[in-house]
Amino acid sequence: MTVTPDPRIVVVTTEFLRGDHSVLDFTYAFRGAVNDVVQARPLAGVEVDLFYALEEWETAGWDGRPDVVDRLRVLARSVVTGR
């Protein structure tokens, strides 16, 4: 079963892809959206993948962050496009 990402997560993810948010700002915006979503249901699918990728970005050293940002952008595209 595929879960469609919550619209609040889609909005903040779209803003990140447009360049409206840095990764740090996206982290805060995403967590705000997640806090709302998990009041109604657990995260699922790509929402979970994005959550873990942001956690990975936070713990990565400076040398590892560019690769994680690339992964975040791929995941973000899948949230926005539904693929």
PDB file of N, CA, C and O in Angstrom:
ATOM      1  N   MET A   1       0.840  -1.177   0.000  1.00  0.00           N
ATOM      2  CA  MET A   1       0.000   0.000   0.000  1.00  0.00           C
ATOM      3  C   MET A   1       0.887   1.242   0.000  1.00  0.00           C
ATOM      4  O   MET A   1       1.775   1.370   0.843  1.00  0.00           O
ATOM      5  N   THR A   2       0.654   2.145  -0.930  1.00  0.00           N
ATOM      6  CA  THR A   2       1.394   3.387  -1.021  1.00  0.00           C
ATOM      7  C   THR A   2       0.636   4.476  -0.271  1.00  0.00           C
ATOM      8  O   THR A   2      -0.573   4.638  -0.436  1.00  0.00           O
ATOM      9  N   VAL A   3       1.363   5.214   0.550  1.00  0.00           N
ATOM     10  CA  VAL A   3       0.760   6.314   1.291  1.00  0.00           C
ATOM     11  C   VAL A   3       1.138   7.617   0.611  1.00  0.00           C
ATOM     12  O   VAL A   3       2.317   7.876   0.370  1.00  0.00           O
ATOM     13  N   THR A   4       0.154   8.428   0.306  1.00  0.00           N
ATOM     14  CA  THR A   4       0.411   9.746  -0.266  1.00  0.00           C
ATOM     15  C   THR A   4       0.938  10.644   0.843  1.00  0.00           C
ATOM     16  O   THR A   4       0.338  10.719   1.915  1.00  0.00           O
ATOM     17  N   PRO A   5       2.051  11.326   0.599  1.00  0.00           N
ATOM     18  CA  PRO A   5       2.585  12.219   1.628  1.00  0.00           C
ATOM     19  C   PRO A   5       1.554  13.275   2.039  1.00  0.00           C
ATOM     20  O   PRO A   5       0.789  13.775   1.214  1.00  0.00           O
ATOM     21  N   ASP A   6       1.557  13.591   3.304  1.00  0.00           N
ATOM     22  CA  ASP A   6       0.641  14.597   3.829  1.00  0.00           C
ATOM     23  C   ASP A   6       0.892  15.937   3.132  1.00  0.00           C
ATOM     24  O   ASP A   6       2.041  16.286   2.861  1.00  0.00           O
ATOM     25  N   PRO A   7      -0.168  16.684   2.843  1.00  0.00           N
ATOM     26  CA  PRO A   7      -0.006  17.973   2.160  1.00  0.00           C
ATOM     27  C   PRO A   7       0.929  18.950   2.887  1.00  0.00           C
ATOM     28  O   PRO A   7       1.613  19.739   2.237  1.00  0.00           O
ATOM     29  N   ARG A   8       0.966  18.908   4.202  1.00  0.00           N
ATOM     30  CA  ARG A   8       1.878  19.807   4.943  1.00  0.00           C
ATOM     31  C   ARG A   8       3.328  19.466   4.649  1.00  0.00           C
ATOM     32  O   ARG A   8       4.179  20.350   4.555  1.00  0.00           O
ATOM     33  N   ILE A   9       3.600  18.181   4.504  1.00  0.00           N
ATOM     34  CA  ILE A   9       4.956  17.749   4.168  1.00  0.00           C
ATOM     35  C   ILE A   9       5.271  18.109   2.719  1.00  0.00           C
ATOM     36  O   ILE A   9       6.395  18.507   2.413  1.00  0.00           O
ATOM     37  N   VAL A  10       4.306  17.977   1.839  1.00  0.00           N
ATOM     38  CA  VAL A  10       4.504  18.336   0.437  1.00  0.00           C
ATOM     39  C   VAL A  10       4.827  19.834   0.319  1.00  0.00           C
ATOM     40  O   VAL A  10       5.707  20.216  -0.452  1.00  0.00           O
ATOM     41  N   VAL A  11       4.133  20.665   1.063  1.00  0.00           N
ATOM     42  CA  VAL A  11       4.363  22.119   0.995  1.00  0.00           C
ATOM     43  C   VAL A  11       5.784  22.476   1.398  1.00  0.00           C
ATOM     44  O   VAL A  11       6.472  23.187   0.666  1.00  0.00           O
ATOM     45  N   VAL A  12       6.235  21.990   2.556  1.00  0.00           N
ATOM     46  CA  VAL A  12       7.582  22.367   3.004  1.00  0.00           C
ATOM     47  C   VAL A  12       8.659  21.743   2.119  1.00  0.00           C
ATOM     48  O   VAL A  12       9.734  22.317   1.945  1.00  0.00           O
ATOM     49  N   THR A  13       8.372  20.581   1.569  1.00  0.00           N
ATOM     50  CA  THR A  13       9.313  19.928   0.662  1.00  0.00           C
ATOM     51  C   THR A  13       9.414  20.699  -0.652  1.00  0.00           C
ATOM     52  O   THR A  13      10.507  20.858  -1.195  1.00  0.00           O
ATOM     53  N   THR A  14       8.301  21.168  -1.156  1.00  0.00           N
ATOM     54  CA  THR A  14       8.290  21.990  -2.370  1.00  0.00           C
ATOM     55  C   THR A  14       9.090  23.261  -2.149  1.00  0.00           C
ATOM     56  O   THR A  14       9.863  23.670  -3.016  1.00  0.00           O
ATOM     57  N   GLU A  15       8.912  23.883  -1.000  1.00  0.00           N
ATOM     58  CA  GLU A  15       9.660  25.105  -0.684  1.00  0.00           C
ATOM     59  C   GLU A  15      11.160  24.837  -0.654  1.00  0.00           C
ATOM     60  O   GLU A  15      11.948  25.668  -1.106  1.00  0.00           O
ATOM     61  N   PHE A  16      11.558  23.689  -0.129  1.00  0.00           N
ATOM     62  CA  PHE A  16      12.970  23.307  -0.116  1.00  0.00           C
ATOM     63  C   PHE A  16      13.497  23.149  -1.543  1.00  0.00           C
ATOM     64  O   PHE A  16      14.569  23.660  -1.869  1.00  0.00           O
ATOM     65  N   LEU A  17      12.750  22.447  -2.392  1.00  0.00           N
ATOM     66  CA  LEU A  17      13.188  22.240  -3.770  1.00  0.00           C
ATOM     67  C   LEU A  17      13.280  23.543  -4.557  1.00  0.00           C
ATOM     68  O   LEU A  17      14.142  23.685  -5.424  1.00  0.00           O
ATOM     69  N   ARG A  18      12.400  24.489  -4.261  1.00  0.00           N
ATOM     70  CA  ARG A  18      12.436  25.792  -4.937  1.00  0.00           C
ATOM     71  C   ARG A  18      13.606  26.650  -4.470  1.00  0.00           C
ATOM     72  O   ARG A  18      13.942  27.652  -5.101  1.00  0.00           O
ATOM     73  N   GLY A  19      14.222  26.250  -3.361  1.00  0.00           N
ATOM     74  CA  GLY A  19      15.319  27.042  -2.821  1.00  0.00           C
ATOM     75  C   GLY A  19      14.881  28.048  -1.778  1.00  0.00           C
ATOM     76  O   GLY A  19      15.664  28.903  -1.365  1.00  0.00           O
ATOM     77  N   ASP A  20      13.621  27.948  -1.347  1.00  0.00           N
ATOM     78  CA  ASP A  20      13.115  28.862  -0.322  1.00  0.00           C
ATOM     79  C   ASP A  20      13.699  28.560   1.054  1.00  0.00           C
ATOM     80  O   ASP A  20      13.726  29.429   1.925  1.00  0.00           O
ATOM     81  N   HIS A  21      14.168  27.323   1.249  1.00  0.00           N
ATOM     82  CA  HIS A  21      14.719  26.896   2.537  1.00  0.00           C
ATOM     83  C   HIS A  21      16.103  26.291   2.348  1.00  0.00           C
ATOM     84  O   HIS A  21      16.340  25.546   1.396  1.00  0.00           O
ATOM     85  N   SER A  22      17.007  26.613   3.253  1.00  0.00           N
ATOM     86  CA  SER A  22      18.265  25.867   3.344  1.00  0.00           C
ATOM     87  C   SER A  22      17.925  24.504   3.935  1.00  0.00           C
ATOM     88  O   SER A  22      16.790  24.269   4.350  1.00  0.00           O
ATOM     89  N   VAL A  23      18.892  23.621   3.972  1.00  0.00           N
ATOM     90  CA  VAL A  23      18.635  22.311   4.585  1.00  0.00           C
ATOM     91  C   VAL A  23      18.275  22.494   6.061  1.00  0.00           C
ATOM     92  O   VAL A  23      17.387  21.814   6.574  1.00  0.00           O
ATOM     93  N   LEU A  24      18.957  23.402   6.734  1.00  0.00           N
ATOM     94  CA  LEU A  24      18.659  23.638   8.148  1.00  0.00           C
ATOM     95  C   LEU A  24      17.232  24.143   8.321  1.00  0.00           C
ATOM     96  O   LEU A  24      16.495  23.648   9.173  1.00  0.00           O
ATOM     97  N   ASP A  25      16.841  25.124   7.518  1.00  0.00           N
ATOM     98  CA  ASP A  25      15.469  25.636   7.597  1.00  0.00           C
ATOM     99  C   ASP A  25      14.454  24.560   7.236  1.00  0.00           C
ATOM    100  O   ASP A  25      13.389  24.467   7.846  1.00  0.00           O
ATOM    101  N   PHE A  26      14.796  23.746   6.236  1.00  0.00           N
ATOM    102  CA  PHE A  26      13.914  22.652   5.839  1.00  0.00           C
ATOM    103  C   PHE A  26      13.738  21.666   6.986  1.00  0.00           C
ATOM    104  O   PHE A  26      12.642  21.153   7.212  1.00  0.00           O
ATOM    105  N   THR A  27      14.823  21.405   7.706  1.00  0.00           N
ATOM    106  CA  THR A  27      14.741  20.491   8.849  1.00  0.00           C
ATOM    107  C   THR A  27      13.694  20.971   9.843  1.00  0.00           C
ATOM    108  O   THR A  27      12.851  20.194  10.291  1.00  0.00           O
ATOM    109  N   TYR A  28      13.749  22.253  10.186  1.00  0.00           N
ATOM    110  CA  TYR A  28      12.777  22.801  11.144  1.00  0.00           C
ATOM    111  C   TYR A  28      11.356  22.790  10.577  1.00  0.00           C
ATOM    112  O   TYR A  28      10.411  22.421  11.274  1.00  0.00           O
ATOM    113  N   ALA A  29      11.207  23.195   9.316  1.00  0.00           N
ATOM    114  CA  ALA A  29       9.881  23.213   8.696  1.00  0.00           C
ATOM    115  C   ALA A  29       9.307  21.803   8.585  1.00  0.00           C
ATOM    116  O   ALA A  29       8.128  21.577   8.858  1.00  0.00           O
ATOM    117  N   PHE A  30      10.156  20.861   8.182  1.00  0.00           N
ATOM    118  CA  PHE A  30       9.719  19.471   8.055  1.00  0.00           C
ATOM    119  C   PHE A  30       9.283  18.926   9.410  1.00  0.00           C
ATOM    120  O   PHE A  30       8.242  18.278   9.517  1.00  0.00           O
ATOM    121  N   ARG A  31      10.070  19.185  10.430  1.00  0.00           N
ATOM    122  CA  ARG A  31       9.704  18.686  11.769  1.00  0.00           C
ATOM    123  C   ARG A  31       8.409  19.293  12.263  1.00  0.00           C
ATOM    124  O   ARG A  31       7.618  18.618  12.922  1.00  0.00           O
ATOM    125  N   GLY A  32       8.184  20.557  11.955  1.00  0.00           N
ATOM    126  CA  GLY A  32       6.909  21.177  12.319  1.00  0.00           C
ATOM    127  C   GLY A  32       5.743  20.474  11.649  1.00  0.00           C
ATOM    128  O   GLY A  32       4.721  20.210  12.282  1.00  0.00           O
ATOM    129  N   ALA A  33       5.899  20.171  10.363  1.00  0.00           N
ATOM    130  CA  ALA A  33       4.851  19.451   9.635  1.00  0.00           C
ATOM    131  C   ALA A  33       4.680  18.051  10.204  1.00  0.00           C
ATOM    132  O   ALA A  33       3.557  17.577  10.376  1.00  0.00           O
ATOM    133  N   VAL A  34       5.801  17.387  10.497  1.00  0.00           N
ATOM    134  CA  VAL A  34       5.749  16.025  11.044  1.00  0.00           C
ATOM    135  C   VAL A  34       5.018  16.008  12.380  1.00  0.00           C
ATOM    136  O   VAL A  34       4.220  15.108  12.641  1.00  0.00           O
ATOM    137  N   ASN A  35       5.285  16.989  13.218  1.00  0.00           N
ATOM    138  CA  ASN A  35       4.607  17.036  14.518  1.00  0.00           C
ATOM    139  C   ASN A  35       3.093  17.062  14.349  1.00  0.00           C
ATOM    140  O   ASN A  35       2.366  16.429  15.114  1.00  0.00           O
ATOM    141  N   ASP A  36       2.623  17.794  13.345  1.00  0.00           N
ATOM    142  CA  ASP A  36       1.183  17.832  13.077  1.00  0.00           C
ATOM    143  C   ASP A  36       0.677  16.497  12.537  1.00  0.00           C
ATOM    144  O   ASP A  36      -0.367  16.003  12.962  1.00  0.00           O
ATOM    145  N   VAL A  37       1.421  15.923  11.603  1.00  0.00           N
ATOM    146  CA  VAL A  37       0.993  14.676  10.958  1.00  0.00           C
ATOM    147  C   VAL A  37       0.893  13.540  11.970  1.00  0.00           C
ATOM    148  O   VAL A  37      -0.089  12.799  11.981  1.00  0.00           O
ATOM    149  N   VAL A  38       1.906  13.404  12.816  1.00  0.00           N
ATOM    150  CA  VAL A  38       1.925  12.254  13.724  1.00  0.00           C
ATOM    151  C   VAL A  38       0.855  12.335  14.817  1.00  0.00           C
ATOM    152  O   VAL A  38       0.653  11.375  15.561  1.00  0.00           O
ATOM    153  N   GLN A  39       0.185  13.456  14.911  1.00  0.00           N
ATOM    154  CA  GLN A  39      -0.962  13.528  15.820  1.00  0.00           C
ATOM    155  C   GLN A  39      -2.121  12.685  15.283  1.00  0.00           C
ATOM    156  O   GLN A  39      -2.965  12.210  16.043  1.00  0.00           O
ATOM    157  N   ALA A  40      -2.144  12.509  13.951  1.00  0.00           N
ATOM    158  CA  ALA A  40      -3.236  11.772  13.313  1.00  0.00           C
ATOM    159  C   ALA A  40      -2.832  10.366  12.872  1.00  0.00           C
ATOM    160  O   ALA A  40      -3.652   9.448  12.876  1.00  0.00           O
ATOM    161  N   ARG A  41      -1.559  10.203  12.490  1.00  0.00           N
ATOM    162  CA  ARG A  41      -1.117   8.902  11.984  1.00  0.00           C
ATOM    163  C   ARG A  41       0.408   8.852  12.010  1.00  0.00           C
ATOM    164  O   ARG A  41       1.069   9.887  12.099  1.00  0.00           O
ATOM    165  N   PRO A  42       0.961   7.645  11.932  1.00  0.00           N
ATOM    166  CA  PRO A  42       2.431   7.551  11.857  1.00  0.00           C
ATOM    167  C   PRO A  42       2.921   7.960  10.468  1.00  0.00           C
ATOM    168  O   PRO A  42       2.178   7.901   9.488  1.00  0.00           O
ATOM    169  N   LEU A  43       4.170   8.370  10.408  1.00  0.00           N
ATOM    170  CA  LEU A  43       4.774   8.639   9.106  1.00  0.00           C
ATOM    171  C   LEU A  43       4.853   7.342   8.324  1.00  0.00           C
ATOM    172  O   LEU A  43       4.920   6.257   8.902  1.00  0.00           O
ATOM    173  N   ALA A  44       4.844   7.464   7.007  1.00  0.00           N
ATOM    174  CA  ALA A  44       4.902   6.267   6.164  1.00  0.00           C
ATOM    175  C   ALA A  44       5.660   6.571   4.888  1.00  0.00           C
ATOM    176  O   ALA A  44       5.731   7.718   4.446  1.00  0.00           O
ATOM    177  N   GLY A  45       6.222   5.535   4.307  1.00  0.00           N
ATOM    178  CA  GLY A  45       6.853   5.624   2.998  1.00  0.00           C
ATOM    179  C   GLY A  45       7.953   6.660   2.926  1.00  0.00           C
ATOM    180  O   GLY A  45       8.862   6.687   3.755  1.00  0.00           O
ATOM    181  N   VAL A  46       7.854   7.521   1.911  1.00  0.00           N
ATOM    182  CA  VAL A  46       8.885   8.517   1.665  1.00  0.00           C
ATOM    183  C   VAL A  46       8.976   9.541   2.801  1.00  0.00           C
ATOM    184  O   VAL A  46      10.021  10.166   2.979  1.00  0.00           O
ATOM    185  N   GLU A  47       7.910   9.719   3.561  1.00  0.00           N
ATOM    186  CA  GLU A  47       7.973  10.609   4.729  1.00  0.00           C
ATOM    187  C   GLU A  47       9.032  10.104   5.709  1.00  0.00           C
ATOM    188  O   GLU A  47       9.819  10.882   6.247  1.00  0.00           O
ATOM    189  N   VAL A  48       9.037   8.800   5.930  1.00  0.00           N
ATOM    190  CA  VAL A  48      10.025   8.186   6.823  1.00  0.00           C
ATOM    191  C   VAL A  48      11.422   8.311   6.217  1.00  0.00           C
ATOM    192  O   VAL A  48      12.383   8.626   6.920  1.00  0.00           O
ATOM    193  N   ASP A  49      11.529   8.066   4.931  1.00  0.00           N
ATOM    194  CA  ASP A  49      12.825   8.174   4.258  1.00  0.00           C
ATOM    195  C   ASP A  49      13.394   9.580   4.392  1.00  0.00           C
ATOM    196  O   ASP A  49      14.588   9.747   4.644  1.00  0.00           O
ATOM    197  N   LEU A  50      12.557  10.580   4.227  1.00  0.00           N
ATOM    198  CA  LEU A  50      12.989  11.971   4.361  1.00  0.00           C
ATOM    199  C   LEU A  50      13.408  12.271   5.792  1.00  0.00           C
ATOM    200  O   LEU A  50      14.405  12.955   6.024  1.00  0.00           O
ATOM    201  N   PHE A  51      12.649  11.763   6.743  1.00  0.00           N
ATOM    202  CA  PHE A  51      12.984  11.951   8.161  1.00  0.00           C
ATOM    203  C   PHE A  51      14.377  11.402   8.455  1.00  0.00           C
ATOM    204  O   PHE A  51      15.199  12.077   9.074  1.00  0.00           O
ATOM    205  N   TYR A  52      14.636  10.181   8.008  1.00  0.00           N
ATOM    206  CA  TYR A  52      15.939   9.572   8.261  1.00  0.00           C
ATOM    207  C   TYR A  52      17.066  10.280   7.508  1.00  0.00           C
ATOM    208  O   TYR A  52      18.181  10.389   8.019  1.00  0.00           O
ATOM    209  N   ALA A  53      16.782  10.759   6.300  1.00  0.00           N
ATOM    210  CA  ALA A  53      17.802  11.493   5.548  1.00  0.00           C
ATOM    211  C   ALA A  53      18.163  12.789   6.252  1.00  0.00           C
ATOM    212  O   ALA A  53      19.331  13.177   6.281  1.00  0.00           O
ATOM    213  N   LEU A  54      17.174  13.461   6.818  1.00  0.00           N
ATOM    214  CA  LEU A  54      17.469  14.685   7.578  1.00  0.00           C
ATOM    215  C   LEU A  54      18.269  14.369   8.836  1.00  0.00           C
ATOM    216  O   LEU A  54      19.162  15.127   9.215  1.00  0.00           O
ATOM    217  N   GLU A  55      17.953  13.262   9.474  1.00  0.00           N
ATOM    218  CA  GLU A  55      18.744  12.833  10.634  1.00  0.00           C
ATOM    219  C   GLU A  55      20.186  12.552  10.208  1.00  0.00           C
ATOM    220  O   GLU A  55      21.133  12.904  10.911  1.00  0.00           O
ATOM    221  N   GLU A  56      20.336  11.916   9.054  1.00  0.00           N
ATOM    222  CA  GLU A  56      21.666  11.615   8.543  1.00  0.00           C
ATOM    223  C   GLU A  56      22.434  12.907   8.252  1.00  0.00           C
ATOM    224  O   GLU A  56      23.627  13.000   8.540  1.00  0.00           O
ATOM    225  N   TRP A  57      21.749  13.903   7.680  1.00  0.00           N
ATOM    226  CA  TRP A  57      22.384  15.188   7.391  1.00  0.00           C
ATOM    227  C   TRP A  57      22.893  15.829   8.679  1.00  0.00           C
ATOM    228  O   TRP A  57      23.999  16.369   8.718  1.00  0.00           O
ATOM    229  N   GLU A  58      22.082  15.766   9.727  1.00  0.00           N
ATOM    230  CA  GLU A  58      22.468  16.374  11.003  1.00  0.00           C
ATOM    231  C   GLU A  58      23.710  15.723  11.599  1.00  0.00           C
ATOM    232  O   GLU A  58      24.518  16.399  12.235  1.00  0.00           O
ATOM    233  N   THR A  59      23.866  14.434  11.403  1.00  0.00           N
ATOM    234  CA  THR A  59      24.978  13.725  12.038  1.00  0.00           C
ATOM    235  C   THR A  59      26.196  13.579  11.127  1.00  0.00           C
ATOM    236  O   THR A  59      27.267  13.176  11.580  1.00  0.00           O
ATOM    237  N   ALA A  60      26.034  13.904   9.850  1.00  0.00           N
ATOM    238  CA  ALA A  60      27.145  13.765   8.906  1.00  0.00           C
ATOM    239  C   ALA A  60      28.198  14.837   9.174  1.00  0.00           C
ATOM    240  O   ALA A  60      27.887  15.955   9.586  1.00  0.00           O
ATOM    241  N   GLY A  61      29.419  14.472   8.936  1.00  0.00           N
ATOM    242  CA  GLY A  61      30.481  15.469   8.976  1.00  0.00           C
ATOM    243  C   GLY A  61      30.380  16.358   7.747  1.00  0.00           C
ATOM    244  O   GLY A  61      29.623  16.063   6.823  1.00  0.00           O
ATOM    245  N   TRP A  62      31.130  17.432   7.736  1.00  0.00           N
ATOM    246  CA  TRP A  62      31.070  18.364   6.610  1.00  0.00           C
ATOM    247  C   TRP A  62      31.341  17.672   5.285  1.00  0.00           C
ATOM    248  O   TRP A  62      30.720  18.003   4.275  1.00  0.00           O
ATOM    249  N   ASP A  63      32.255  16.721   5.275  1.00  0.00           N
ATOM    250  CA  ASP A  63      32.597  16.040   4.031  1.00  0.00           C
ATOM    251  C   ASP A  63      31.443  15.184   3.506  1.00  0.00           C
ATOM    252  O   ASP A  63      31.311  14.998   2.296  1.00  0.00           O
ATOM    253  N   GLY A  64      30.609  14.665   4.406  1.00  0.00           N
ATOM    254  CA  GLY A  64      29.520  13.782   4.002  1.00  0.00           C
ATOM    255  C   GLY A  64      28.231  14.497   3.657  1.00  0.00           C
ATOM    256  O   GLY A  64      27.337  13.908   3.050  1.00  0.00           O
ATOM    257  N   ARG A  65      28.125  15.759   4.035  1.00  0.00           N
ATOM    258  CA  ARG A  65      26.851  16.460   3.835  1.00  0.00           C
ATOM    259  C   ARG A  65      26.433  16.652   2.384  1.00  0.00           C
ATOM    260  O   ARG A  65      25.246  16.510   2.087  1.00  0.00           O
ATOM    261  N   PRO A  66      27.342  16.967   1.460  1.00  0.00           N
ATOM    262  CA  PRO A  66      26.880  17.136   0.073  1.00  0.00           C
ATOM    263  C   PRO A  66      26.167  15.900  -0.491  1.00  0.00           C
ATOM    264  O   PRO A  66      25.178  16.030  -1.212  1.00  0.00           O
ATOM    265  N   ASP A  67      26.663  14.715  -0.166  1.00  0.00           N
ATOM    266  CA  ASP A  67      26.005  13.497  -0.636  1.00  0.00           C
ATOM    267  C   ASP A  67      24.615  13.345  -0.018  1.00  0.00           C
ATOM    268  O   ASP A  67      23.677  12.904  -0.682  1.00  0.00           O
ATOM    269  N   VAL A  68      24.495  13.709   1.238  1.00  0.00           N
ATOM    270  CA  VAL A  68      23.192  13.610   1.902  1.00  0.00           C
ATOM    271  C   VAL A  68      22.226  14.636   1.311  1.00  0.00           C
ATOM    272  O   VAL A  68      21.040  14.349   1.151  1.00  0.00           O
ATOM    273  N   VAL A  69      22.723  15.818   0.991  1.00  0.00           N
ATOM    274  CA  VAL A  69      21.863  16.838   0.368  1.00  0.00           C
ATOM    275  C   VAL A  69      21.368  16.337  -0.984  1.00  0.00           C
ATOM    276  O   VAL A  69      20.205  16.541  -1.331  1.00  0.00           O
ATOM    277  N   ASP A  70      22.232  15.690  -1.745  1.00  0.00           N
ATOM    278  CA  ASP A  70      21.798  15.112  -3.021  1.00  0.00           C
ATOM    279  C   ASP A  70      20.680  14.098  -2.791  1.00  0.00           C
ATOM    280  O   ASP A  70      19.689  14.085  -3.521  1.00  0.00           O
ATOM    281  N   ARG A  71      20.840  13.257  -1.783  1.00  0.00           N
ATOM    282  CA  ARG A  71      19.805  12.260  -1.463  1.00  0.00           C
ATOM    283  C   ARG A  71      18.508  12.940  -1.028  1.00  0.00           C
ATOM    284  O   ARG A  71      17.417  12.511  -1.405  1.00  0.00           O
ATOM    285  N   LEU A  72      18.635  14.009  -0.229  1.00  0.00           N
ATOM    286  CA  LEU A  72      17.449  14.762   0.203  1.00  0.00           C
ATOM    287  C   LEU A  72      16.693  15.312  -1.001  1.00  0.00           C
ATOM    288  O   LEU A  72      15.464  15.259  -1.045  1.00  0.00           O
ATOM    289  N   ARG A  73      17.422  15.835  -1.966  1.00  0.00           N
ATOM    290  CA  ARG A  73      16.761  16.398  -3.151  1.00  0.00           C
ATOM    291  C   ARG A  73      16.037  15.317  -3.965  1.00  0.00           C
ATOM    292  O   ARG A  73      14.946  15.558  -4.484  1.00  0.00           O
ATOM    293  N   VAL A  74      16.632  14.146  -4.075  1.00  0.00           N
ATOM    294  CA  VAL A  74      15.979  13.037  -4.773  1.00  0.00           C
ATOM    295  C   VAL A  74      14.698  12.638  -4.039  1.00  0.00           C
ATOM    296  O   VAL A  74      13.651  12.462  -4.661  1.00  0.00           O
ATOM    297  N   LEU A  75      14.786  12.498  -2.733  1.00  0.00           N
ATOM    298  CA  LEU A  75      13.603  12.141  -1.945  1.00  0.00           C
ATOM    299  C   LEU A  75      12.552  13.241  -2.018  1.00  0.00           C
ATOM    300  O   LEU A  75      11.359  12.960  -2.129  1.00  0.00           O
ATOM    301  N   ALA A  76      12.996  14.489  -1.958  1.00  0.00           N
ATOM    302  CA  ALA A  76      12.059  15.610  -2.022  1.00  0.00           C
ATOM    303  C   ALA A  76      11.319  15.615  -3.358  1.00  0.00           C
ATOM    304  O   ALA A  76      10.115  15.869  -3.401  1.00  0.00           O
ATOM    305  N   ARG A  77      12.031  15.336  -4.442  1.00  0.00           N
ATOM    306  CA  ARG A  77      11.366  15.263  -5.748  1.00  0.00           C
ATOM    307  C   ARG A  77      10.292  14.179  -5.757  1.00  0.00           C
ATOM    308  O   ARG A  77       9.220  14.360  -6.333  1.00  0.00           O
ATOM    309  N   SER A  78      10.591  13.055  -5.114  1.00  0.00           N
ATOM    310  CA  SER A  78       9.600  11.977  -5.099  1.00  0.00           C
ATOM    311  C   SER A  78       8.379  12.366  -4.271  1.00  0.00           C
ATOM    312  O   SER A  78       7.268  11.931  -4.575  1.00  0.00           O
ATOM    313  N   VAL A  79       8.563  13.171  -3.242  1.00  0.00           N
ATOM    314  CA  VAL A  79       7.413  13.657  -2.460  1.00  0.00           C
ATOM    315  C   VAL A  79       6.560  14.563  -3.327  1.00  0.00           C
ATOM    316  O   VAL A  79       5.336  14.436  -3.351  1.00  0.00           O
ATOM    317  N   VAL A  80       7.203  15.477  -4.040  1.00  0.00           N
ATOM    318  CA  VAL A  80       6.483  16.476  -4.819  1.00  0.00           C
ATOM    319  C   VAL A  80       5.832  15.884  -6.068  1.00  0.00           C
ATOM    320  O   VAL A  80       4.715  16.253  -6.429  1.00  0.00           O
ATOM    321  N   THR A  81       6.541  14.962  -6.723  1.00  0.00           N
ATOM    322  CA  THR A  81       6.009  14.385  -7.970  1.00  0.00           C
ATOM    323  C   THR A  81       5.138  13.160  -7.738  1.00  0.00           C
ATOM    324  O   THR A  81       4.397  12.741  -8.627  1.00  0.00           O
ATOM    325  N   GLY A  82       5.228  12.587  -6.544  1.00  0.00           N
ATOM    326  CA  GLY A  82       4.455  11.381  -6.267  1.00  0.00           C
ATOM    327  C   GLY A  82       5.067  10.120  -6.833  1.00  0.00           C
ATOM    328  O   GLY A  82       4.391   9.096  -6.933  1.00  0.00           O
ATOM    329  N   ARG A  83       6.350  10.174  -7.209  1.00  0.00           N
ATOM    330  CA  ARG A  83       7.043   8.990  -7.755  1.00  0.00           C
ATOM    331  C   ARG A  83       8.178   8.566  -6.879  1.00  0.00           C
ATOM    332  O   ARG A  83       8.865   7.592  -7.187  1.00  0.00           O
TER     333      ARG A  83
END
